[in-house]
Amino acid sequence: MTLDFHEFREVAVHSTADPEVVAAEYDAHGVATGTGRPFAVRCLWVLKISGGRIAFWRDYLTPQEILALQEPRVPGPAPRGALDVERAGIVSGPCRGCAGLVGLSPARRR
């Protein structure tokens, strides 16, 4: 399954005890391309900013919200020795449309 992210709404950036680490909550909106179903998923980014650049980036979301977007699948195990990331609901990494938050600066933190 591929998710086409169109926009991020309700972005709230929070400072932490570490001045280089911020947390950003947001609602990701888009379309699941396999089904054409629109989605809105609540997510959280944890970023470490070092020298004005992102040194660490981890994103969290609720897998059940992503799994609900999938087309029905025939139950069964993944091939031997392989992890079926679609069936496991693993969605990770930078996505198209994230550029608006990549340039976070200390002045934009709350």
Secondary structure, DSSP 8 states (H G I E B T S, - for coil): --EEEEEEEEEEEEE-SSTTEEEEEEEEEEEETTTTEEEEEEEEEEEEEETTEEEEEEEEE-HHHHHTTS---------TT---HHHHT---S--TTTHHHHT--GGG--
